[in-house]
Amino acid sequence: MDSTGWMHLGVLLLVFAGIAAFVLWKMFLPAPKEPPRGETVGGARGFMGPWFGGGGN
């Protein structure tokens, strides 16, 4: 096998390792908990404000 073949094999192995790491990460790390609806941090409503789940008093 020439150097181009080894390069292709290396790229394929890197892609496979990335996909495997992503799948394992999603399986074993718990999803972040969503804060209760309407609760704000420091009075901020978030990026989208009242339009997408920011509350609206």
N, C-alpha and C positions, 0 to 999 in steps of 0.2 A: 504494500500500500504506500502511495506517495504522500507528500506533505499535505496536499489538498484533501485527500481522503481522511487523514488524521484530523484536519481542521473541521471537516464536516462531522466527524464522529464526536469531537469535542463539543461542538455547538449543540448537537442533538442531546448529548449527555447533560449539558447545562440546562437546556430547555426542560428535559425530563426531571432533573433535580429541582428546578423552580416550580414545576407543576406539583410534584410530590410534596415539596415543602409547603406550598399554598394549601393543599388538601389537608395535610396534617395539622396545619395552623388552624384551619376552619373547624376541624373535628375536635381538637383538644382545648382550644382556648374558648372560654365562654363569651357569648355575645355581650356587649356592654348594655347595662341596664338603662332603660329610658327613664328620665326624670318624670315625676308626676306631672300631668298636664296642667299648665297654668303656672307652674313654679318657675321663678326667674332667678338668675344669679346676679346679685347686685342691682336688681331692678331692670336689667336689660331684657328686651323681648326677643332677641335673636336677629339674625340677618334679614329674614323676610317679614318680620313684624307680625301684624295681626292677620295677614293673608294666609299663611300656611302654619297653623298650629301655634301661633304666638299668643293666643288668648285675645281678649278684647273687652276690656271693661269700659 
